[in-house]
Amino acid sequence: MGQCGDQEGLRHLIMAAILDTLGSADDAVEHFRLSTLDEGKKCLEDVRDNYHGYDFENRLNVRIHAALKNLS
């Protein structure tokens, strides 16, 4: 099922830890932010694309669309 749990977010977390250890805090924060954004986007897209046929599906799709727009 979907892309949620892909390795891209993990890569950013590892880079954030390495950069923090090397004393590059600003770059570390940016990689941490990217990791959470990447994972969040992938999980939202996974839900949007793979879960259908339930009550309040339209309401959830509207909220997912709004969340993805805010993350872009």
PDB file of N, CA, C and O in Angstrom:
ATOM      1  N   MET A   1       0.826  -1.177   0.000  1.00  0.00           N
ATOM      2  CA  MET A   1       0.000   0.000   0.000  1.00  0.00           C
ATOM      3  C   MET A   1       0.873   1.243   0.000  1.00  0.00           C
ATOM      4  O   MET A   1       1.848   1.259   0.751  1.00  0.00           O
ATOM      5  N   GLY A   2       0.622   2.230  -0.735  1.00  0.00           N
ATOM      6  CA  GLY A   2       1.141   3.579  -0.768  1.00  0.00           C
ATOM      7  C   GLY A   2       2.596   3.810  -0.421  1.00  0.00           C
ATOM      8  O   GLY A   2       3.396   2.880  -0.315  1.00  0.00           O
ATOM      9  N   GLN A   3       2.906   5.074  -0.248  1.00  0.00           N
ATOM     10  CA  GLN A   3       4.273   5.512  -0.038  1.00  0.00           C
ATOM     11  C   GLN A   3       4.564   5.863   1.408  1.00  0.00           C
ATOM     12  O   GLN A   3       5.711   6.151   1.748  1.00  0.00           O
ATOM     13  N   CYS A   4       3.568   5.847   2.257  1.00  0.00           N
ATOM     14  CA  CYS A   4       3.763   6.207   3.654  1.00  0.00           C
ATOM     15  C   CYS A   4       4.801   5.274   4.273  1.00  0.00           C
ATOM     16  O   CYS A   4       4.677   4.054   4.159  1.00  0.00           O
ATOM     17  N   GLY A   5       5.801   5.819   4.912  1.00  0.00           N
ATOM     18  CA  GLY A   5       6.847   4.994   5.492  1.00  0.00           C
ATOM     19  C   GLY A   5       8.048   4.853   4.580  1.00  0.00           C
ATOM     20  O   GLY A   5       8.936   4.044   4.850  1.00  0.00           O
ATOM     21  N   ASP A   6       8.093   5.626   3.504  1.00  0.00           N
ATOM     22  CA  ASP A   6       9.209   5.582   2.568  1.00  0.00           C
ATOM     23  C   ASP A   6      10.489   6.015   3.288  1.00  0.00           C
ATOM     24  O   ASP A   6      10.424   6.594   4.372  1.00  0.00           O
ATOM     25  N   GLN A   7      11.622   5.741   2.704  1.00  0.00           N
ATOM     26  CA  GLN A   7      12.911   5.986   3.345  1.00  0.00           C
ATOM     27  C   GLN A   7      13.401   7.430   3.231  1.00  0.00           C
ATOM     28  O   GLN A   7      14.389   7.785   3.873  1.00  0.00           O
ATOM     29  N   GLU A   8      12.744   8.267   2.440  1.00  0.00           N
ATOM     30  CA  GLU A   8      13.202   9.643   2.254  1.00  0.00           C
ATOM     31  C   GLU A   8      13.196  10.425   3.578  1.00  0.00           C
ATOM     32  O   GLU A   8      14.137  11.162   3.870  1.00  0.00           O
ATOM     33  N   GLY A   9      12.147  10.263   4.363  1.00  0.00           N
ATOM     34  CA  GLY A   9      12.086  10.949   5.653  1.00  0.00           C
ATOM     35  C   GLY A   9      13.178  10.484   6.586  1.00  0.00           C
ATOM     36  O   GLY A   9      13.758  11.289   7.316  1.00  0.00           O
ATOM     37  N   LEU A  10      13.468   9.189   6.572  1.00  0.00           N
ATOM     38  CA  LEU A  10      14.544   8.642   7.398  1.00  0.00           C
ATOM     39  C   LEU A  10      15.892   9.219   6.985  1.00  0.00           C
ATOM     40  O   LEU A  10      16.729   9.527   7.833  1.00  0.00           O
ATOM     41  N   ARG A  11      16.096   9.363   5.687  1.00  0.00           N
ATOM     42  CA  ARG A  11      17.353   9.947   5.186  1.00  0.00           C
ATOM     43  C   ARG A  11      17.544  11.356   5.729  1.00  0.00           C
ATOM     44  O   ARG A  11      18.642  11.720   6.150  1.00  0.00           O
ATOM     45  N   HIS A  12      16.470  12.152   5.719  1.00  0.00           N
ATOM     46  CA  HIS A  12      16.570  13.518   6.248  1.00  0.00           C
ATOM     47  C   HIS A  12      16.839  13.522   7.750  1.00  0.00           C
ATOM     48  O   HIS A  12      17.594  14.364   8.235  1.00  0.00           O
ATOM     49  N   LEU A  13      16.233  12.596   8.493  1.00  0.00           N
ATOM     50  CA  LEU A  13      16.492  12.523   9.934  1.00  0.00           C
ATOM     51  C   LEU A  13      17.952  12.174  10.228  1.00  0.00           C
ATOM     52  O   LEU A  13      18.561  12.742  11.134  1.00  0.00           O
ATOM     53  N   ILE A  14      18.503  11.242   9.459  1.00  0.00           N
ATOM     54  CA  ILE A  14      19.909  10.866   9.649  1.00  0.00           C
ATOM     55  C   ILE A  14      20.816  12.042   9.307  1.00  0.00           C
ATOM     56  O   ILE A  14      21.778  12.318  10.024  1.00  0.00           O
ATOM     57  N   MET A  15      20.511  12.736   8.210  1.00  0.00           N
ATOM     58  CA  MET A  15      21.315  13.914   7.853  1.00  0.00           C
ATOM     59  C   MET A  15      21.217  14.984   8.938  1.00  0.00           C
ATOM     60  O   MET A  15      22.213  15.638   9.248  1.00  0.00           O
ATOM     61  N   ALA A  16      20.040  15.170   9.515  1.00  0.00           N
ATOM     62  CA  ALA A  16      19.871  16.157  10.583  1.00  0.00           C
ATOM     63  C   ALA A  16      20.753  15.801  11.778  1.00  0.00           C
ATOM     64  O   ALA A  16      21.394  16.678  12.356  1.00  0.00           O
ATOM     65  N   ALA A  17      20.790  14.523  12.151  1.00  0.00           N
ATOM     66  CA  ALA A  17      21.616  14.094  13.282  1.00  0.00           C
ATOM     67  C   ALA A  17      23.097  14.302  12.992  1.00  0.00           C
ATOM     68  O   ALA A  17      23.845  14.753  13.859  1.00  0.00           O
ATOM     69  N   ILE A  18      23.518  13.975  11.779  1.00  0.00           N
ATOM     70  CA  ILE A  18      24.930  14.146  11.402  1.00  0.00           C
ATOM     71  C   ILE A  18      25.305  15.619  11.411  1.00  0.00           C
ATOM     72  O   ILE A  18      26.333  15.998  11.974  1.00  0.00           O
ATOM     73  N   LEU A  19      24.478  16.451  10.790  1.00  0.00           N
ATOM     74  CA  LEU A  19      24.772  17.882  10.728  1.00  0.00           C
ATOM     75  C   LEU A  19      24.768  18.520  12.110  1.00  0.00           C
ATOM     76  O   LEU A  19      25.570  19.414  12.378  1.00  0.00           O
ATOM     77  N   ASP A  20      23.876  18.073  12.989  1.00  0.00           N
ATOM     78  CA  ASP A  20      23.854  18.594  14.352  1.00  0.00           C
ATOM     79  C   ASP A  20      25.137  18.220  15.084  1.00  0.00           C
ATOM     80  O   ASP A  20      25.711  19.035  15.806  1.00  0.00           O
ATOM     81  N   THR A  21      25.580  16.980  14.892  1.00  0.00           N
ATOM     82  CA  THR A  21      26.822  16.523  15.524  1.00  0.00           C
ATOM     83  C   THR A  21      28.021  17.323  15.022  1.00  0.00           C
ATOM     84  O   THR A  21      28.952  17.598  15.779  1.00  0.00           O
ATOM     85  N   LEU A  22      27.993  17.692  13.747  1.00  0.00           N
ATOM     86  CA  LEU A  22      29.088  18.464  13.166  1.00  0.00           C
ATOM     87  C   LEU A  22      29.001  19.956  13.476  1.00  0.00           C
ATOM     88  O   LEU A  22      29.879  20.725  13.084  1.00  0.00           O
ATOM     89  N   GLY A  23      27.958  20.360  14.169  1.00  0.00           N
ATOM     90  CA  GLY A  23      27.833  21.756  14.600  1.00  0.00           C
ATOM     91  C   GLY A  23      27.099  22.648  13.621  1.00  0.00           C
ATOM     92  O   GLY A  23      27.145  23.870  13.758  1.00  0.00           O
ATOM     93  N   SER A  24      26.433  22.085  12.653  1.00  0.00           N
ATOM     94  CA  SER A  24      25.694  22.869  11.674  1.00  0.00           C
ATOM     95  C   SER A  24      24.201  22.823  12.021  1.00  0.00           C
ATOM     96  O   SER A  24      23.409  22.153  11.359  1.00  0.00           O
ATOM     97  N   ALA A  25      23.849  23.550  13.069  1.00  0.00           N
ATOM     98  CA  ALA A  25      22.496  23.480  13.614  1.00  0.00           C
ATOM     99  C   ALA A  25      21.433  23.950  12.625  1.00  0.00           C
ATOM    100  O   ALA A  25      20.366  23.342  12.537  1.00  0.00           O
ATOM    101  N   ASP A  26      21.705  25.020  11.880  1.00  0.00           N
ATOM    102  CA  ASP A  26      20.704  25.533  10.946  1.00  0.00           C
ATOM    103  C   ASP A  26      20.367  24.514   9.864  1.00  0.00           C
ATOM    104  O   ASP A  26      19.198  24.303   9.540  1.00  0.00           O
ATOM    105  N   ASP A  27      21.401  23.883   9.306  1.00  0.00           N
ATOM    106  CA  ASP A  27      21.170  22.855   8.290  1.00  0.00           C
ATOM    107  C   ASP A  27      20.476  21.635   8.895  1.00  0.00           C
ATOM    108  O   ASP A  27      19.642  21.007   8.243  1.00  0.00           O
ATOM    109  N   ALA A  28      20.817  21.302  10.134  1.00  0.00           N
ATOM    110  CA  ALA A  28      20.189  20.169  10.805  1.00  0.00           C
ATOM    111  C   ALA A  28      18.694  20.414  10.979  1.00  0.00           C
ATOM    112  O   ALA A  28      17.886  19.515  10.748  1.00  0.00           O
ATOM    113  N   VAL A  29      18.327  21.616  11.380  1.00  0.00           N
ATOM    114  CA  VAL A  29      16.918  21.950  11.570  1.00  0.00           C
ATOM    115  C   VAL A  29      16.177  21.860  10.241  1.00  0.00           C
ATOM    116  O   VAL A  29      15.048  21.371  10.189  1.00  0.00           O
ATOM    117  N   GLU A  30      16.810  22.331   9.168  1.00  0.00           N
ATOM    118  CA  GLU A  30      16.167  22.268   7.851  1.00  0.00           C
ATOM    119  C   GLU A  30      15.922  20.823   7.423  1.00  0.00           C
ATOM    120  O   GLU A  30      14.853  20.512   6.897  1.00  0.00           O
ATOM    121  N   HIS A  31      16.889  19.941   7.638  1.00  0.00           N
ATOM    122  CA  HIS A  31      16.706  18.537   7.287  1.00  0.00           C
ATOM    123  C   HIS A  31      15.639  17.878   8.172  1.00  0.00           C
ATOM    124  O   HIS A  31      14.870  17.042   7.700  1.00  0.00           O
ATOM    125  N   PHE A  32      15.596  18.254   9.443  1.00  0.00           N
ATOM    126  CA  PHE A  32      14.551  17.716  10.316  1.00  0.00           C
ATOM    127  C   PHE A  32      13.175  18.154   9.836  1.00  0.00           C
ATOM    128  O   PHE A  32      12.237  17.358   9.799  1.00  0.00           O
ATOM    129  N   ARG A  33      13.064  19.424   9.471  1.00  0.00           N
ATOM    130  CA  ARG A  33      11.792  19.942   8.966  1.00  0.00           C
ATOM    131  C   ARG A  33      11.385  19.206   7.691  1.00  0.00           C
ATOM    132  O   ARG A  33      10.218  18.850   7.524  1.00  0.00           O
ATOM    133  N   LEU A  34      12.334  18.978   6.799  1.00  0.00           N
ATOM    134  CA  LEU A  34      12.038  18.253   5.561  1.00  0.00           C
ATOM    135  C   LEU A  34      11.593  16.828   5.839  1.00  0.00           C
ATOM    136  O   LEU A  34      10.707  16.307   5.161  1.00  0.00           O
ATOM    137  N   SER A  35      12.204  16.196   6.834  1.00  0.00           N
ATOM    138  CA  SER A  35      11.832  14.807   7.127  1.00  0.00           C
ATOM    139  C   SER A  35      10.387  14.720   7.567  1.00  0.00           C
ATOM    140  O   SER A  35       9.656  13.826   7.140  1.00  0.00           O
ATOM    141  N   THR A  36       9.975  15.631   8.407  1.00  0.00           N
ATOM    142  CA  THR A  36       8.603  15.562   8.890  1.00  0.00           C
ATOM    143  C   THR A  36       7.622  15.971   7.799  1.00  0.00           C
ATOM    144  O   THR A  36       6.526  15.415   7.718  1.00  0.00           O
ATOM    145  N   LEU A  37       7.994  16.929   6.961  1.00  0.00           N
ATOM    146  CA  LEU A  37       7.121  17.328   5.866  1.00  0.00           C
ATOM    147  C   LEU A  37       6.979  16.216   4.841  1.00  0.00           C
ATOM    148  O   LEU A  37       5.872  15.913   4.395  1.00  0.00           O
ATOM    149  N   ASP A  38       8.099  15.605   4.465  1.00  0.00           N
ATOM    150  CA  ASP A  38       8.067  14.518   3.483  1.00  0.00           C
ATOM    151  C   ASP A  38       7.194  13.373   3.969  1.00  0.00           C
ATOM    152  O   ASP A  38       6.335  12.887   3.233  1.00  0.00           O
ATOM    153  N   GLU A  39       7.409  12.940   5.204  1.00  0.00           N
ATOM    154  CA  GLU A  39       6.637  11.824   5.741  1.00  0.00           C
ATOM    155  C   GLU A  39       5.159  12.190   5.852  1.00  0.00           C
ATOM    156  O   GLU A  39       4.286  11.382   5.535  1.00  0.00           O
ATOM    157  N   GLY A  40       4.890  13.402   6.301  1.00  0.00           N
ATOM    158  CA  GLY A  40       3.504  13.833   6.431  1.00  0.00           C
ATOM    159  C   GLY A  40       2.788  13.860   5.090  1.00  0.00           C
ATOM    160  O   GLY A  40       1.658  13.388   4.971  1.00  0.00           O
ATOM    161  N   LYS A  41       3.457  14.420   4.074  1.00  0.00           N
ATOM    162  CA  LYS A  41       2.861  14.466   2.742  1.00  0.00           C
ATOM    163  C   LYS A  41       2.601  13.066   2.206  1.00  0.00           C
ATOM    164  O   LYS A  41       1.530  12.796   1.664  1.00  0.00           O
ATOM    165  N   LYS A  42       3.563  12.184   2.354  1.00  0.00           N
ATOM    166  CA  LYS A  42       3.413  10.827   1.827  1.00  0.00           C
ATOM    167  C   LYS A  42       2.282  10.081   2.518  1.00  0.00           C
ATOM    168  O   LYS A  42       1.532   9.349   1.870  1.00  0.00           O
ATOM    169  N   CYS A  43       2.155  10.259   3.817  1.00  0.00           N
ATOM    170  CA  CYS A  43       1.073   9.582   4.540  1.00  0.00           C
ATOM    171  C   CYS A  43      -0.288  10.152   4.154  1.00  0.00           C
ATOM    172  O   CYS A  43      -1.248   9.398   4.001  1.00  0.00           O
ATOM    173  N   LEU A  44      -0.384  11.461   3.996  1.00  0.00           N
ATOM    174  CA  LEU A  44      -1.651  12.060   3.567  1.00  0.00           C
ATOM    175  C   LEU A  44      -2.021  11.591   2.158  1.00  0.00           C
ATOM    176  O   LEU A  44      -3.181  11.275   1.892  1.00  0.00           O
ATOM    177  N   GLU A  45      -1.038  11.548   1.261  1.00  0.00           N
ATOM    178  CA  GLU A  45      -1.308  11.081  -0.097  1.00  0.00           C
ATOM    179  C   GLU A  45      -1.708   9.609  -0.104  1.00  0.00           C
ATOM    180  O   GLU A  45      -2.563   9.200  -0.890  1.00  0.00           O
ATOM    181  N   ASP A  46      -1.102   8.821   0.760  1.00  0.00           N
ATOM    182  CA  ASP A  46      -1.447   7.405   0.868  1.00  0.00           C
ATOM    183  C   ASP A  46      -2.907   7.238   1.274  1.00  0.00           C
ATOM    184  O   ASP A  46      -3.629   6.431   0.688  1.00  0.00           O
ATOM    185  N   VAL A  47      -3.338   7.993   2.270  1.00  0.00           N
ATOM    186  CA  VAL A  47      -4.725   7.912   2.719  1.00  0.00           C
ATOM    187  C   VAL A  47      -5.659   8.389   1.611  1.00  0.00           C
ATOM    188  O   VAL A  47      -6.674   7.751   1.334  1.00  0.00           O
ATOM    189  N   ARG A  48      -5.319   9.502   0.984  1.00  0.00           N
ATOM    190  CA  ARG A  48      -6.165  10.052  -0.079  1.00  0.00           C
ATOM    191  C   ARG A  48      -6.337   9.054  -1.233  1.00  0.00           C
ATOM    192  O   ARG A  48      -7.435   8.908  -1.770  1.00  0.00           O
ATOM    193  N   ASP A  49      -5.269   8.382  -1.603  1.00  0.00           N
ATOM    194  CA  ASP A  49      -5.285   7.523  -2.788  1.00  0.00           C
ATOM    195  C   ASP A  49      -5.763   6.091  -2.529  1.00  0.00           C
ATOM    196  O   ASP A  49      -6.193   5.419  -3.466  1.00  0.00           O
ATOM    197  N   ASN A  50      -5.700   5.612  -1.299  1.00  0.00           N
ATOM    198  CA  ASN A  50      -5.923   4.191  -1.062  1.00  0.00           C
ATOM    199  C   ASN A  50      -7.103   3.829  -0.168  1.00  0.00           C
ATOM    200  O   ASN A  50      -7.431   2.649  -0.048  1.00  0.00           O
ATOM    201  N   TYR A  51      -7.738   4.786   0.450  1.00  0.00           N
ATOM    202  CA  TYR A  51      -8.849   4.472   1.341  1.00  0.00           C
ATOM    203  C   TYR A  51     -10.123   5.105   0.801  1.00  0.00           C
ATOM    204  O   TYR A  51     -10.250   6.328   0.749  1.00  0.00           O
ATOM    205  N   HIS A  52     -11.072   4.248   0.396  1.00  0.00           N
ATOM    206  CA  HIS A  52     -12.313   4.726  -0.212  1.00  0.00           C
ATOM    207  C   HIS A  52     -13.490   3.900   0.293  1.00  0.00           C
ATOM    208  O   HIS A  52     -13.325   2.799   0.820  1.00  0.00           O
ATOM    209  N   GLY A  53     -14.687   4.464   0.116  1.00  0.00           N
ATOM    210  CA  GLY A  53     -15.900   3.736   0.425  1.00  0.00           C
ATOM    211  C   GLY A  53     -16.302   3.744   1.889  1.00  0.00           C
ATOM    212  O   GLY A  53     -16.803   2.732   2.379  1.00  0.00           O
ATOM    213  N   TYR A  54     -16.108   4.825   2.597  1.00  0.00           N
ATOM    214  CA  TYR A  54     -16.480   4.902   4.007  1.00  0.00           C
ATOM    215  C   TYR A  54     -17.258   6.187   4.258  1.00  0.00           C
ATOM    216  O   TYR A  54     -17.219   7.108   3.442  1.00  0.00           O
ATOM    217  N   ASP A  55     -17.949   6.252   5.360  1.00  0.00           N
ATOM    218  CA  ASP A  55     -18.690   7.454   5.728  1.00  0.00           C
ATOM    219  C   ASP A  55     -17.721   8.620   5.902  1.00  0.00           C
ATOM    220  O   ASP A  55     -16.597   8.431   6.368  1.00  0.00           O
ATOM    221  N   PHE A  56     -18.141   9.792   5.541  1.00  0.00           N
ATOM    222  CA  PHE A  56     -17.363  11.023   5.683  1.00  0.00           C
ATOM    223  C   PHE A  56     -16.093  11.043   4.831  1.00  0.00           C
ATOM    224  O   PHE A  56     -15.159  11.788   5.127  1.00  0.00           O
ATOM    225  N   GLU A  57     -16.056  10.228   3.776  1.00  0.00           N
ATOM    226  CA  GLU A  57     -14.894  10.199   2.892  1.00  0.00           C
ATOM    227  C   GLU A  57     -14.650  11.571   2.261  1.00  0.00           C
ATOM    228  O   GLU A  57     -13.511  12.032   2.186  1.00  0.00           O
ATOM    229  N   ASN A  58     -15.722  12.217   1.811  1.00  0.00           N
ATOM    230  CA  ASN A  58     -15.570  13.516   1.169  1.00  0.00           C
ATOM    231  C   ASN A  58     -15.000  14.546   2.143  1.00  0.00           C
ATOM    232  O   ASN A  58     -14.131  15.338   1.777  1.00  0.00           O
ATOM    233  N   ARG A  59     -15.486  14.533   3.375  1.00  0.00           N
ATOM    234  CA  ARG A  59     -14.990  15.481   4.382  1.00  0.00           C
ATOM    235  C   ARG A  59     -13.494  15.288   4.632  1.00  0.00           C
ATOM    236  O   ARG A  59     -12.742  16.257   4.739  1.00  0.00           O
ATOM    237  N   LEU A  60     -13.075  14.024   4.724  1.00  0.00           N
ATOM    238  CA  LEU A  60     -11.651  13.749   4.933  1.00  0.00           C
ATOM    239  C   LEU A  60     -10.831  14.185   3.733  1.00  0.00           C
ATOM    240  O   LEU A  60      -9.747  14.745   3.897  1.00  0.00           O
ATOM    241  N   ASN A  61     -11.336  13.936   2.515  1.00  0.00           N
ATOM    242  CA  ASN A  61     -10.600  14.344   1.321  1.00  0.00           C
ATOM    243  C   ASN A  61     -10.413  15.853   1.255  1.00  0.00           C
ATOM    244  O   ASN A  61      -9.358  16.329   0.837  1.00  0.00           O
ATOM    245  N   VAL A  62     -11.429  16.612   1.664  1.00  0.00           N
ATOM    246  CA  VAL A  62     -11.302  18.068   1.690  1.00  0.00           C
ATOM    247  C   VAL A  62     -10.226  18.486   2.689  1.00  0.00           C
ATOM    248  O   VAL A  62      -9.422  19.374   2.405  1.00  0.00           O
ATOM    249  N   ARG A  63     -10.212  17.854   3.845  1.00  0.00           N
ATOM    250  CA  ARG A  63      -9.200  18.195   4.859  1.00  0.00           C
ATOM    251  C   ARG A  63      -7.798  17.795   4.410  1.00  0.00           C
ATOM    252  O   ARG A  63      -6.835  18.521   4.657  1.00  0.00           O
ATOM    253  N   ILE A  64      -7.682  16.653   3.758  1.00  0.00           N
ATOM    254  CA  ILE A  64      -6.373  16.221   3.249  1.00  0.00           C
ATOM    255  C   ILE A  64      -5.884  17.198   2.187  1.00  0.00           C
ATOM    256  O   ILE A  64      -4.716  17.586   2.186  1.00  0.00           O
ATOM    257  N   HIS A  65      -6.775  17.595   1.287  1.00  0.00           N
ATOM    258  CA  HIS A  65      -6.400  18.554   0.249  1.00  0.00           C
ATOM    259  C   HIS A  65      -5.904  19.864   0.876  1.00  0.00           C
ATOM    260  O   HIS A  65      -4.885  20.410   0.452  1.00  0.00           O
ATOM    261  N   ALA A  66      -6.618  20.357   1.874  1.00  0.00           N
ATOM    262  CA  ALA A  66      -6.208  21.602   2.557  1.00  0.00           C
ATOM    263  C   ALA A  66      -4.862  21.439   3.253  1.00  0.00           C
ATOM    264  O   ALA A  66      -4.026  22.341   3.205  1.00  0.00           O
ATOM    265  N   ALA A  67      -4.650  20.300   3.895  1.00  0.00           N
ATOM    266  CA  ALA A  67      -3.385  20.068   4.594  1.00  0.00           C
ATOM    267  C   ALA A  67      -2.228  20.001   3.606  1.00  0.00           C
ATOM    268  O   ALA A  67      -1.168  20.576   3.855  1.00  0.00           O
ATOM    269  N   LEU A  68      -2.422  19.301   2.480  1.00  0.00           N
ATOM    270  CA  LEU A  68      -1.357  19.205   1.473  1.00  0.00           C
ATOM    271  C   LEU A  68      -1.053  20.571   0.873  1.00  0.00           C
ATOM    272  O   LEU A  68       0.102  20.885   0.588  1.00  0.00           O
ATOM    273  N   LYS A  69      -2.086  21.380   0.683  1.00  0.00           N
ATOM    274  CA  LYS A  69      -1.871  22.728   0.156  1.00  0.00           C
ATOM    275  C   LYS A  69      -1.057  23.570   1.138  1.00  0.00           C
ATOM    276  O   LYS A  69      -0.185  24.334   0.725  1.00  0.00           O
ATOM    277  N   ASN A  70      -1.336  23.437   2.425  1.00  0.00           N
ATOM    278  CA  ASN A  70      -0.585  24.193   3.438  1.00  0.00           C
ATOM    279  C   ASN A  70       0.860  23.727   3.540  1.00  0.00           C
ATOM    280  O   ASN A  70       1.740  24.524   3.865  1.00  0.00           O
ATOM    281  N   LEU A  71       1.121  22.455   3.269  1.00  0.00           N
ATOM    282  CA  LEU A  71       2.486  21.923   3.361  1.00  0.00           C
ATOM    283  C   LEU A  71       3.340  22.281   2.158  1.00  0.00           C
ATOM    284  O   LEU A  71       4.567  22.218   2.227  1.00  0.00           O
ATOM    285  N   SER A  72       2.705  22.656   1.059  1.00  0.00           N
ATOM    286  CA  SER A  72       3.449  22.972  -0.171  1.00  0.00           C
ATOM    287  C   SER A  72       4.125  24.309  -0.111  1.00  0.00           C
ATOM    288  O   SER A  72       4.786  24.709  -1.069  1.00  0.00           O
TER     289      SER A  72
END
